[in-house]
Amino acid sequence: MSFAENPEPRCPCVLLLDTSSSMNGAPLDALNVGLRQYRDELVADSLASKRVEVAVVTFGGQVRTAHDFSTAESFVPSSLSAEGNTPMGEAILKATDMLTERKSLYRQNGILFYRPWIFLITDGGPTDVWLTAAQRVRQGEASKAFSFFAVGVEGANFDVLKQISVREPLKLDGLRFRDLFQWLSNSQKAVSRSQTTDEVRLANPAAPGGWASV
């Protein structure tokens, strides 16, 4: 759907998903199920389905754009497979570049937008150079160019994630990807119902019974 057909403000989100070989099996199966649920919940919300735009970037062996920005009804998650190492630094840089281009497109078309999100999920640590990516995240957070969230699955290198993310990285409880993506869709539904200048208070996923711990 073009901007002329849907001039609603946009909330862009890049999902940065680790598809390295260590995610093979139960973790990736659970991630695939969670992604489909996330899509279904966004589509079911009449406002979020028009305002939330999702892109998926995977990093397993190499960095790929698995899905470019689209609103929920056009977001059909492909089944992810696992291979290779973890080029996380390159993936983060790609995500920030994609957001810069997307925001430029919004401005050219007179579309208002909420602060974008980058949502990283990994079970390891970067196997490439990541210091430039960490600097980019800090600059982006400081200038409010985007909000960066990091979630570590069992085995994730939290020492490095803490150096990359300004926000405290969250540790996923087991393989509760369904709960994680329900929180993500609920958060984005709340954002999409607000004004683009509002700061929306998000539910704490590390609260008792939540899907995460810090």
mmCIF file of the C-alpha atoms, coordinates in Angstrom:
data_MODEL
# 
_entry.id   MODEL 
# 
loop_
_atom_site.group_PDB 
_atom_site.id 
_atom_site.type_symbol 
_atom_site.label_atom_id 
_atom_site.label_alt_id 
_atom_site.label_comp_id 
_atom_site.label_asym_id 
_atom_site.label_entity_id 
_atom_site.label_seq_id 
_atom_site.pdbx_PDB_ins_code 
_atom_site.Cartn_x 
_atom_site.Cartn_y 
_atom_site.Cartn_z 
_atom_site.occupancy 
_atom_site.B_iso_or_equiv 
_atom_site.pdbx_formal_charge 
_atom_site.auth_seq_id 
_atom_site.auth_comp_id 
_atom_site.auth_asym_id 
_atom_site.auth_atom_id 
_atom_site.pdbx_PDB_model_num 
ATOM 1   C CA . MET A 1 1   ? 0.000  0.000   0.000  1.00 0.00 ? 1   MET A CA 1 
ATOM 2   C CA . SER A 1 2   ? 1.428  3.379   -1.016 1.00 0.00 ? 2   SER A CA 1 
ATOM 3   C CA . PHE A 1 3   ? 1.823  6.403   1.244  1.00 0.00 ? 3   PHE A CA 1 
ATOM 4   C CA . ALA A 1 4   ? -0.963 8.111   -0.748 1.00 0.00 ? 4   ALA A CA 1 
ATOM 5   C CA . GLU A 1 5   ? -3.337 5.251   0.066  1.00 0.00 ? 5   GLU A CA 1 
ATOM 6   C CA . ASN A 1 6   ? -2.197 5.067   3.689  1.00 0.00 ? 6   ASN A CA 1 
ATOM 7   C CA . PRO A 1 7   ? -0.966 8.449   4.970  1.00 0.00 ? 7   PRO A CA 1 
ATOM 8   C CA . GLU A 1 8   ? -0.988 7.317   8.629  1.00 0.00 ? 8   GLU A CA 1 
ATOM 9   C CA . PRO A 1 9   ? 2.090  8.067   10.776 1.00 0.00 ? 9   PRO A CA 1 
ATOM 10  C CA . ARG A 1 10  ? 4.567  5.179   10.788 1.00 0.00 ? 10  ARG A CA 1 
ATOM 11  C CA . CYS A 1 11  ? 6.344  3.295   13.554 1.00 0.00 ? 11  CYS A CA 1 
ATOM 12  C CA . PRO A 1 12  ? 9.259  1.510   11.848 1.00 0.00 ? 12  PRO A CA 1 
ATOM 13  C CA . CYS A 1 13  ? 10.882 -1.473  13.533 1.00 0.00 ? 13  CYS A CA 1 
ATOM 14  C CA . VAL A 1 14  ? 13.869 -3.539  12.400 1.00 0.00 ? 14  VAL A CA 1 
ATOM 15  C CA . LEU A 1 15  ? 14.001 -7.041  13.855 1.00 0.00 ? 15  LEU A CA 1 
ATOM 16  C CA . LEU A 1 16  ? 17.671 -8.080  13.991 1.00 0.00 ? 16  LEU A CA 1 
ATOM 17  C CA . LEU A 1 17  ? 17.579 -11.864 14.294 1.00 0.00 ? 17  LEU A CA 1 
ATOM 18  C CA . ASP A 1 18  ? 20.500 -14.180 14.980 1.00 0.00 ? 18  ASP A CA 1 
ATOM 19  C CA . THR A 1 19  ? 20.275 -17.146 12.590 1.00 0.00 ? 19  THR A CA 1 
ATOM 20  C CA . SER A 1 20  ? 23.774 -18.512 13.221 1.00 0.00 ? 20  SER A CA 1 
ATOM 21  C CA . SER A 1 21  ? 24.234 -22.270 13.476 1.00 0.00 ? 21  SER A CA 1 
ATOM 22  C CA . SER A 1 22  ? 23.920 -22.290 17.288 1.00 0.00 ? 22  SER A CA 1 
ATOM 23  C CA . MET A 1 23  ? 20.266 -21.185 16.944 1.00 0.00 ? 23  MET A CA 1 
ATOM 24  C CA . ASN A 1 24  ? 19.423 -24.386 15.042 1.00 0.00 ? 24  ASN A CA 1 
ATOM 25  C CA . GLY A 1 25  ? 16.711 -26.637 16.445 1.00 0.00 ? 25  GLY A CA 1 
ATOM 26  C CA . ALA A 1 26  ? 14.354 -25.637 19.253 1.00 0.00 ? 26  ALA A CA 1 
ATOM 27  C CA . PRO A 1 27  ? 15.466 -21.961 19.534 1.00 0.00 ? 27  PRO A CA 1 
ATOM 28  C CA . LEU A 1 28  ? 14.873 -21.209 15.847 1.00 0.00 ? 28  LEU A CA 1 
ATOM 29  C CA . ASP A 1 29  ? 11.631 -23.224 15.799 1.00 0.00 ? 29  ASP A CA 1 
ATOM 30  C CA . ALA A 1 30  ? 10.327 -21.148 18.715 1.00 0.00 ? 30  ALA A CA 1 
ATOM 31  C CA . LEU A 1 31  ? 11.500 -17.926 17.054 1.00 0.00 ? 31  LEU A CA 1 
ATOM 32  C CA . ASN A 1 32  ? 9.636  -18.784 13.832 1.00 0.00 ? 32  ASN A CA 1 
ATOM 33  C CA . VAL A 1 33  ? 6.420  -19.467 15.771 1.00 0.00 ? 33  VAL A CA 1 
ATOM 34  C CA . GLY A 1 34  ? 6.811  -16.197 17.674 1.00 0.00 ? 34  GLY A CA 1 
ATOM 35  C CA . LEU A 1 35  ? 7.305  -14.204 14.475 1.00 0.00 ? 35  LEU A CA 1 
ATOM 36  C CA . ARG A 1 36  ? 4.076  -15.536 12.973 1.00 0.00 ? 36  ARG A CA 1 
ATOM 37  C CA . GLN A 1 37  ? 2.177  -14.709 16.156 1.00 0.00 ? 37  GLN A CA 1 
ATOM 38  C CA . TYR A 1 38  ? 3.651  -11.191 16.152 1.00 0.00 ? 38  TYR A CA 1 
ATOM 39  C CA . ARG A 1 39  ? 2.430  -10.624 12.626 1.00 0.00 ? 39  ARG A CA 1 
ATOM 40  C CA . ASP A 1 40  ? -1.056 -11.960 13.402 1.00 0.00 ? 40  ASP A CA 1 
ATOM 41  C CA . GLU A 1 41  ? -1.441 -9.705  16.441 1.00 0.00 ? 41  GLU A CA 1 
ATOM 42  C CA . LEU A 1 42  ? -0.414 -6.589  14.522 1.00 0.00 ? 42  LEU A CA 1 
ATOM 43  C CA . VAL A 1 43  ? -2.791 -7.405  11.657 1.00 0.00 ? 43  VAL A CA 1 
ATOM 44  C CA . ALA A 1 44  ? -5.652 -7.860  14.130 1.00 0.00 ? 44  ALA A CA 1 
ATOM 45  C CA . ASP A 1 45  ? -5.232 -4.281  15.420 1.00 0.00 ? 45  ASP A CA 1 
ATOM 46  C CA . SER A 1 46  ? -6.798 -1.865  12.929 1.00 0.00 ? 46  SER A CA 1 
ATOM 47  C CA . LEU A 1 47  ? -4.522 1.072   13.787 1.00 0.00 ? 47  LEU A CA 1 
ATOM 48  C CA . ALA A 1 48  ? -1.252 -0.800  14.357 1.00 0.00 ? 48  ALA A CA 1 
ATOM 49  C CA . SER A 1 49  ? -1.761 -2.663  11.067 1.00 0.00 ? 49  SER A CA 1 
ATOM 50  C CA . LYS A 1 50  ? -1.576 0.676   9.247  1.00 0.00 ? 50  LYS A CA 1 
ATOM 51  C CA . ARG A 1 51  ? 1.127  2.330   11.331 1.00 0.00 ? 51  ARG A CA 1 
ATOM 52  C CA . VAL A 1 52  ? 3.716  -0.293  12.392 1.00 0.00 ? 52  VAL A CA 1 
ATOM 53  C CA . GLU A 1 53  ? 6.218  -1.104  9.649  1.00 0.00 ? 53  GLU A CA 1 
ATOM 54  C CA . VAL A 1 54  ? 8.435  -4.150  10.080 1.00 0.00 ? 54  VAL A CA 1 
ATOM 55  C CA . ALA A 1 55  ? 11.734 -5.103  8.463  1.00 0.00 ? 55  ALA A CA 1 
ATOM 56  C CA . VAL A 1 56  ? 13.665 -8.289  9.256  1.00 0.00 ? 56  VAL A CA 1 
ATOM 57  C CA . VAL A 1 57  ? 17.451 -8.518  9.028  1.00 0.00 ? 57  VAL A CA 1 
ATOM 58  C CA . THR A 1 58  ? 19.076 -11.872 9.780  1.00 0.00 ? 58  THR A CA 1 
ATOM 59  C CA . PHE A 1 59  ? 22.710 -12.567 10.592 1.00 0.00 ? 59  PHE A CA 1 
ATOM 60  C CA . GLY A 1 60  ? 23.905 -16.127 10.229 1.00 0.00 ? 60  GLY A CA 1 
ATOM 61  C CA . GLY A 1 61  ? 27.033 -16.580 8.102  1.00 0.00 ? 61  GLY A CA 1 
ATOM 62  C CA . GLN A 1 62  ? 26.112 -13.359 6.324  1.00 0.00 ? 62  GLN A CA 1 
ATOM 63  C CA . VAL A 1 63  ? 23.761 -10.419 6.810  1.00 0.00 ? 63  VAL A CA 1 
ATOM 64  C CA . ARG A 1 64  ? 20.513 -10.631 4.836  1.00 0.00 ? 64  ARG A CA 1 
ATOM 65  C CA . THR A 1 65  ? 17.396 -8.505  4.521  1.00 0.00 ? 65  THR A CA 1 
ATOM 66  C CA . ALA A 1 66  ? 14.812 -11.252 4.994  1.00 0.00 ? 66  ALA A CA 1 
ATOM 67  C CA . HIS A 1 67  ? 11.958 -8.732  4.718  1.00 0.00 ? 67  HIS A CA 1 
ATOM 68  C CA . ASP A 1 68  ? 12.041 -5.051  3.774  1.00 0.00 ? 68  ASP A CA 1 
ATOM 69  C CA . PHE A 1 69  ? 9.818  -2.482  5.479  1.00 0.00 ? 69  PHE A CA 1 
ATOM 70  C CA . SER A 1 70  ? 6.101  -3.073  5.106  1.00 0.00 ? 70  SER A CA 1 
ATOM 71  C CA . THR A 1 71  ? 2.949  -2.668  7.142  1.00 0.00 ? 71  THR A CA 1 
ATOM 72  C CA . ALA A 1 72  ? 1.639  -5.749  8.933  1.00 0.00 ? 72  ALA A CA 1 
ATOM 73  C CA . GLU A 1 73  ? -0.740 -6.989  6.235  1.00 0.00 ? 73  GLU A CA 1 
ATOM 74  C CA . SER A 1 74  ? 2.180  -7.308  3.803  1.00 0.00 ? 74  SER A CA 1 
ATOM 75  C CA . PHE A 1 75  ? 4.505  -8.825  6.389  1.00 0.00 ? 75  PHE A CA 1 
ATOM 76  C CA . VAL A 1 76  ? 4.651  -12.563 5.736  1.00 0.00 ? 76  VAL A CA 1 
ATOM 77  C CA . PRO A 1 77  ? 7.504  -13.978 7.851  1.00 0.00 ? 77  PRO A CA 1 
ATOM 78  C CA . SER A 1 78  ? 9.561  -16.519 5.952  1.00 0.00 ? 78  SER A CA 1 
ATOM 79  C CA . SER A 1 79  ? 10.688 -19.619 7.839  1.00 0.00 ? 79  SER A CA 1 
ATOM 80  C CA . LEU A 1 80  ? 14.197 -18.857 9.053  1.00 0.00 ? 80  LEU A CA 1 
ATOM 81  C CA . SER A 1 81  ? 17.014 -21.412 8.895  1.00 0.00 ? 81  SER A CA 1 
ATOM 82  C CA . ALA A 1 82  ? 20.311 -21.431 10.778 1.00 0.00 ? 82  ALA A CA 1 
ATOM 83  C CA . GLU A 1 83  ? 23.865 -21.437 9.436  1.00 0.00 ? 83  GLU A CA 1 
ATOM 84  C CA . GLY A 1 84  ? 27.301 -19.939 9.894  1.00 0.00 ? 84  GLY A CA 1 
ATOM 85  C CA . ASN A 1 85  ? 28.816 -17.508 12.372 1.00 0.00 ? 85  ASN A CA 1 
ATOM 86  C CA . THR A 1 86  ? 27.443 -14.300 13.944 1.00 0.00 ? 86  THR A CA 1 
ATOM 87  C CA . PRO A 1 87  ? 28.207 -11.058 12.024 1.00 0.00 ? 87  PRO A CA 1 
ATOM 88  C CA . MET A 1 88  ? 26.271 -8.944  14.529 1.00 0.00 ? 88  MET A CA 1 
ATOM 89  C CA . GLY A 1 89  ? 28.274 -5.743  14.076 1.00 0.00 ? 89  GLY A CA 1 
ATOM 90  C CA . GLU A 1 90  ? 27.583 -5.624  10.351 1.00 0.00 ? 90  GLU A CA 1 
ATOM 91  C CA . ALA A 1 91  ? 23.898 -6.395  10.974 1.00 0.00 ? 91  ALA A CA 1 
ATOM 92  C CA . ILE A 1 92  ? 23.502 -3.491  13.416 1.00 0.00 ? 92  ILE A CA 1 
ATOM 93  C CA . LEU A 1 93  ? 25.109 -1.077  10.949 1.00 0.00 ? 93  LEU A CA 1 
ATOM 94  C CA . LYS A 1 94  ? 22.766 -2.311  8.213  1.00 0.00 ? 94  LYS A CA 1 
ATOM 95  C CA . ALA A 1 95  ? 19.728 -1.785  10.443 1.00 0.00 ? 95  ALA A CA 1 
ATOM 96  C CA . THR A 1 96  ? 20.702 1.802   11.230 1.00 0.00 ? 96  THR A CA 1 
ATOM 97  C CA . ASP A 1 97  ? 21.324 2.519   7.529  1.00 0.00 ? 97  ASP A CA 1 
ATOM 98  C CA . MET A 1 98  ? 17.909 1.079   6.634  1.00 0.00 ? 98  MET A CA 1 
ATOM 99  C CA . LEU A 1 99  ? 16.214 3.315   9.198  1.00 0.00 ? 99  LEU A CA 1 
ATOM 100 C CA . THR A 1 100 ? 18.020 6.403   7.906  1.00 0.00 ? 100 THR A CA 1 
ATOM 101 C CA . GLU A 1 101 ? 16.793 5.641   4.376  1.00 0.00 ? 101 GLU A CA 1 
ATOM 102 C CA . ARG A 1 102 ? 13.261 4.890   5.571  1.00 0.00 ? 102 ARG A CA 1 
ATOM 103 C CA . LYS A 1 103 ? 12.960 8.125   7.538  1.00 0.00 ? 103 LYS A CA 1 
ATOM 104 C CA . SER A 1 104 ? 14.181 10.047  4.498  1.00 0.00 ? 104 SER A CA 1 
ATOM 105 C CA . LEU A 1 105 ? 11.424 8.400   2.450  1.00 0.00 ? 105 LEU A CA 1 
ATOM 106 C CA . TYR A 1 106 ? 8.809  9.362   5.050  1.00 0.00 ? 106 TYR A CA 1 
ATOM 107 C CA . ARG A 1 107 ? 9.960  12.976  4.961  1.00 0.00 ? 107 ARG A CA 1 
ATOM 108 C CA . GLN A 1 108 ? 9.875  13.073  1.155  1.00 0.00 ? 108 GLN A CA 1 
ATOM 109 C CA . ASN A 1 109 ? 6.259  11.865  1.261  1.00 0.00 ? 109 ASN A CA 1 
ATOM 110 C CA . GLY A 1 110 ? 5.131  14.050  4.157  1.00 0.00 ? 110 GLY A CA 1 
ATOM 111 C CA . ILE A 1 111 ? 4.617  11.092  6.507  1.00 0.00 ? 111 ILE A CA 1 
ATOM 112 C CA . LEU A 1 112 ? 4.987  11.626  10.253 1.00 0.00 ? 112 LEU A CA 1 
ATOM 113 C CA . PHE A 1 113 ? 6.786  8.897   12.184 1.00 0.00 ? 113 PHE A CA 1 
ATOM 114 C CA . TYR A 1 114 ? 7.425  7.650   15.698 1.00 0.00 ? 114 TYR A CA 1 
ATOM 115 C CA . ARG A 1 115 ? 10.895 7.020   17.021 1.00 0.00 ? 115 ARG A CA 1 
ATOM 116 C CA . PRO A 1 116 ? 12.045 3.817   15.243 1.00 0.00 ? 116 PRO A CA 1 
ATOM 117 C CA . TRP A 1 117 ? 12.951 0.610   17.038 1.00 0.00 ? 117 TRP A CA 1 
ATOM 118 C CA . ILE A 1 118 ? 15.808 -1.822  16.494 1.00 0.00 ? 118 ILE A CA 1 
ATOM 119 C CA . PHE A 1 119 ? 15.114 -5.117  18.271 1.00 0.00 ? 119 PHE A CA 1 
ATOM 120 C CA . LEU A 1 120 ? 18.064 -7.524  18.470 1.00 0.00 ? 120 LEU A CA 1 
ATOM 121 C CA . ILE A 1 121 ? 17.724 -11.204 19.432 1.00 0.00 ? 121 ILE A CA 1 
ATOM 122 C CA . THR A 1 122 ? 20.854 -13.368 19.766 1.00 0.00 ? 122 THR A CA 1 
ATOM 123 C CA . ASP A 1 123 ? 22.130 -16.501 21.498 1.00 0.00 ? 123 ASP A CA 1 
ATOM 124 C CA . GLY A 1 124 ? 25.809 -15.632 21.126 1.00 0.00 ? 124 GLY A CA 1 
ATOM 125 C CA . GLY A 1 125 ? 28.166 -12.748 20.544 1.00 0.00 ? 125 GLY A CA 1 
ATOM 126 C CA . PRO A 1 126 ? 29.510 -11.002 17.449 1.00 0.00 ? 126 PRO A CA 1 
ATOM 127 C CA . THR A 1 127 ? 32.153 -12.833 15.446 1.00 0.00 ? 127 THR A CA 1 
ATOM 128 C CA . ASP A 1 128 ? 32.999 -9.654  13.541 1.00 0.00 ? 128 ASP A CA 1 
ATOM 129 C CA . VAL A 1 129 ? 34.170 -6.160  14.504 1.00 0.00 ? 129 VAL A CA 1 
ATOM 130 C CA . TRP A 1 130 ? 31.422 -4.520  16.588 1.00 0.00 ? 130 TRP A CA 1 
ATOM 131 C CA . LEU A 1 131 ? 32.908 -1.369  18.165 1.00 0.00 ? 131 LEU A CA 1 
ATOM 132 C CA . THR A 1 132 ? 31.691 0.860   15.310 1.00 0.00 ? 132 THR A CA 1 
ATOM 133 C CA . ALA A 1 133 ? 28.215 -0.639  15.672 1.00 0.00 ? 133 ALA A CA 1 
ATOM 134 C CA . ALA A 1 134 ? 28.254 0.051   19.425 1.00 0.00 ? 134 ALA A CA 1 
ATOM 135 C CA . GLN A 1 135 ? 29.236 3.664   18.739 1.00 0.00 ? 135 GLN A CA 1 
ATOM 136 C CA . ARG A 1 136 ? 26.428 3.965   16.175 1.00 0.00 ? 136 ARG A CA 1 
ATOM 137 C CA . VAL A 1 137 ? 23.907 2.667   18.730 1.00 0.00 ? 137 VAL A CA 1 
ATOM 138 C CA . ARG A 1 138 ? 25.045 5.169   21.347 1.00 0.00 ? 138 ARG A CA 1 
ATOM 139 C CA . GLN A 1 139 ? 24.895 8.046   18.880 1.00 0.00 ? 139 GLN A CA 1 
ATOM 140 C CA . GLY A 1 140 ? 21.434 6.976   17.711 1.00 0.00 ? 140 GLY A CA 1 
ATOM 141 C CA . GLU A 1 141 ? 20.080 6.704   21.238 1.00 0.00 ? 141 GLU A CA 1 
ATOM 142 C CA . ALA A 1 142 ? 21.598 10.048  22.274 1.00 0.00 ? 142 ALA A CA 1 
ATOM 143 C CA . SER A 1 143 ? 20.055 11.862  19.288 1.00 0.00 ? 143 SER A CA 1 
ATOM 144 C CA . LYS A 1 144 ? 16.754 9.943   19.671 1.00 0.00 ? 144 LYS A CA 1 
ATOM 145 C CA . ALA A 1 145 ? 17.194 8.634   16.119 1.00 0.00 ? 145 ALA A CA 1 
ATOM 146 C CA . PHE A 1 146 ? 16.003 5.214   17.302 1.00 0.00 ? 146 PHE A CA 1 
ATOM 147 C CA . SER A 1 147 ? 15.522 3.010   20.364 1.00 0.00 ? 147 SER A CA 1 
ATOM 148 C CA . PHE A 1 148 ? 17.726 -0.090  20.550 1.00 0.00 ? 148 PHE A CA 1 
ATOM 149 C CA . PHE A 1 149 ? 16.687 -3.211  22.467 1.00 0.00 ? 149 PHE A CA 1 
ATOM 150 C CA . ALA A 1 150 ? 18.868 -6.299  22.965 1.00 0.00 ? 150 ALA A CA 1 
ATOM 151 C CA . VAL A 1 151 ? 17.542 -9.699  24.030 1.00 0.00 ? 151 VAL A CA 1 
ATOM 152 C CA . GLY A 1 152 ? 19.869 -12.582 24.812 1.00 0.00 ? 152 GLY A CA 1 
ATOM 153 C CA . VAL A 1 153 ? 18.803 -16.207 24.546 1.00 0.00 ? 153 VAL A CA 1 
ATOM 154 C CA . GLU A 1 154 ? 20.629 -18.830 26.634 1.00 0.00 ? 154 GLU A CA 1 
ATOM 155 C CA . GLY A 1 155 ? 24.306 -18.685 25.661 1.00 0.00 ? 155 GLY A CA 1 
ATOM 156 C CA . ALA A 1 156 ? 24.362 -15.005 24.677 1.00 0.00 ? 156 ALA A CA 1 
ATOM 157 C CA . ASN A 1 157 ? 27.452 -12.939 25.449 1.00 0.00 ? 157 ASN A CA 1 
ATOM 158 C CA . PHE A 1 158 ? 25.958 -10.375 27.836 1.00 0.00 ? 158 PHE A CA 1 
ATOM 159 C CA . ASP A 1 159 ? 29.337 -8.729  28.483 1.00 0.00 ? 159 ASP A CA 1 
ATOM 160 C CA . VAL A 1 160 ? 29.433 -7.608  24.849 1.00 0.00 ? 160 VAL A CA 1 
ATOM 161 C CA . LEU A 1 161 ? 25.694 -6.864  24.619 1.00 0.00 ? 161 LEU A CA 1 
ATOM 162 C CA . LYS A 1 162 ? 26.044 -4.474  27.561 1.00 0.00 ? 162 LYS A CA 1 
ATOM 163 C CA . GLN A 1 163 ? 28.779 -2.630  25.660 1.00 0.00 ? 163 GLN A CA 1 
ATOM 164 C CA . ILE A 1 164 ? 26.602 -2.367  22.546 1.00 0.00 ? 164 ILE A CA 1 
ATOM 165 C CA . SER A 1 165 ? 23.217 -1.486  24.059 1.00 0.00 ? 165 SER A CA 1 
ATOM 166 C CA . VAL A 1 166 ? 22.563 1.648   26.118 1.00 0.00 ? 166 VAL A CA 1 
ATOM 167 C CA . ARG A 1 167 ? 19.549 -0.098  27.650 1.00 0.00 ? 167 ARG A CA 1 
ATOM 168 C CA . GLU A 1 168 ? 20.258 -3.059  29.917 1.00 0.00 ? 168 GLU A CA 1 
ATOM 169 C CA . PRO A 1 169 ? 20.080 -6.203  27.743 1.00 0.00 ? 169 PRO A CA 1 
ATOM 170 C CA . LEU A 1 170 ? 17.281 -8.583  28.658 1.00 0.00 ? 170 LEU A CA 1 
ATOM 171 C CA . LYS A 1 171 ? 17.693 -12.322 29.109 1.00 0.00 ? 171 LYS A CA 1 
ATOM 172 C CA . LEU A 1 172 ? 14.918 -14.425 27.609 1.00 0.00 ? 172 LEU A CA 1 
ATOM 173 C CA . ASP A 1 173 ? 13.345 -16.882 30.054 1.00 0.00 ? 173 ASP A CA 1 
ATOM 174 C CA . GLY A 1 174 ? 13.873 -20.222 28.305 1.00 0.00 ? 174 GLY A CA 1 
ATOM 175 C CA . LEU A 1 175 ? 12.395 -20.084 24.819 1.00 0.00 ? 175 LEU A CA 1 
ATOM 176 C CA . ARG A 1 176 ? 9.457  -17.800 25.577 1.00 0.00 ? 176 ARG A CA 1 
ATOM 177 C CA . PHE A 1 177 ? 9.518  -16.175 22.153 1.00 0.00 ? 177 PHE A CA 1 
ATOM 178 C CA . ARG A 1 178 ? 5.716  -16.153 21.970 1.00 0.00 ? 178 ARG A CA 1 
ATOM 179 C CA . ASP A 1 179 ? 5.553  -14.037 25.137 1.00 0.00 ? 179 ASP A CA 1 
ATOM 180 C CA . LEU A 1 180 ? 8.356  -11.804 23.868 1.00 0.00 ? 180 LEU A CA 1 
ATOM 181 C CA . PHE A 1 181 ? 6.580  -11.098 20.583 1.00 0.00 ? 181 PHE A CA 1 
ATOM 182 C CA . GLN A 1 182 ? 3.257  -10.584 22.349 1.00 0.00 ? 182 GLN A CA 1 
ATOM 183 C CA . TRP A 1 183 ? 4.962  -7.913  24.483 1.00 0.00 ? 183 TRP A CA 1 
ATOM 184 C CA . LEU A 1 184 ? 6.501  -6.388  21.341 1.00 0.00 ? 184 LEU A CA 1 
ATOM 185 C CA . SER A 1 185 ? 3.190  -6.236  19.475 1.00 0.00 ? 185 SER A CA 1 
ATOM 186 C CA . ASN A 1 186 ? 1.382  -4.856  22.550 1.00 0.00 ? 186 ASN A CA 1 
ATOM 187 C CA . SER A 1 187 ? 4.087  -2.203  22.962 1.00 0.00 ? 187 SER A CA 1 
ATOM 188 C CA . GLN A 1 188 ? 3.861  -1.174  19.333 1.00 0.00 ? 188 GLN A CA 1 
ATOM 189 C CA . LYS A 1 189 ? 0.065  -1.107  19.463 1.00 0.00 ? 189 LYS A CA 1 
ATOM 190 C CA . ALA A 1 190 ? 0.343  1.292   22.423 1.00 0.00 ? 190 ALA A CA 1 
ATOM 191 C CA . VAL A 1 191 ? 2.840  3.451   20.534 1.00 0.00 ? 191 VAL A CA 1 
ATOM 192 C CA . SER A 1 192 ? 0.668  3.509   17.402 1.00 0.00 ? 192 SER A CA 1 
ATOM 193 C CA . ARG A 1 193 ? -2.285 4.841   19.438 1.00 0.00 ? 193 ARG A CA 1 
ATOM 194 C CA . SER A 1 194 ? -0.205 7.734   20.796 1.00 0.00 ? 194 SER A CA 1 
ATOM 195 C CA . GLN A 1 195 ? 0.966  10.997  19.272 1.00 0.00 ? 195 GLN A CA 1 
ATOM 196 C CA . THR A 1 196 ? 4.301  10.859  17.450 1.00 0.00 ? 196 THR A CA 1 
ATOM 197 C CA . THR A 1 197 ? 5.801  13.214  20.057 1.00 0.00 ? 197 THR A CA 1 
ATOM 198 C CA . ASP A 1 198 ? 4.631  11.181  23.081 1.00 0.00 ? 198 ASP A CA 1 
ATOM 199 C CA . GLU A 1 199 ? 6.881  9.061   25.278 1.00 0.00 ? 199 GLU A CA 1 
ATOM 200 C CA . VAL A 1 200 ? 4.970  5.818   25.805 1.00 0.00 ? 200 VAL A CA 1 
ATOM 201 C CA . ARG A 1 201 ? 5.609  3.892   29.007 1.00 0.00 ? 201 ARG A CA 1 
ATOM 202 C CA . LEU A 1 202 ? 6.138  0.219   28.142 1.00 0.00 ? 202 LEU A CA 1 
ATOM 203 C CA . ALA A 1 203 ? 5.261  -2.753  30.333 1.00 0.00 ? 203 ALA A CA 1 
ATOM 204 C CA . ASN A 1 204 ? 8.347  -4.109  32.119 1.00 0.00 ? 204 ASN A CA 1 
ATOM 205 C CA . PRO A 1 205 ? 9.159  -7.525  30.595 1.00 0.00 ? 205 PRO A CA 1 
ATOM 206 C CA . ALA A 1 206 ? 11.421 -8.294  33.577 1.00 0.00 ? 206 ALA A CA 1 
ATOM 207 C CA . ALA A 1 207 ? 8.594  -7.879  36.102 1.00 0.00 ? 207 ALA A CA 1 
ATOM 208 C CA . PRO A 1 208 ? 7.528  -11.013 38.034 1.00 0.00 ? 208 PRO A CA 1 
ATOM 209 C CA . GLY A 1 209 ? 5.980  -13.467 35.567 1.00 0.00 ? 209 GLY A CA 1 
ATOM 210 C CA . GLY A 1 210 ? 7.493  -11.613 32.606 1.00 0.00 ? 210 GLY A CA 1 
ATOM 211 C CA . TRP A 1 211 ? 9.378  -13.216 29.759 1.00 0.00 ? 211 TRP A CA 1 
ATOM 212 C CA . ALA A 1 212 ? 12.758 -11.685 30.629 1.00 0.00 ? 212 ALA A CA 1 
ATOM 213 C CA . SER A 1 213 ? 15.260 -10.977 33.384 1.00 0.00 ? 213 SER A CA 1 
ATOM 214 C CA . VAL A 1 214 ? 18.108 -8.469  33.553 1.00 0.00 ? 214 VAL A CA 1 
# 
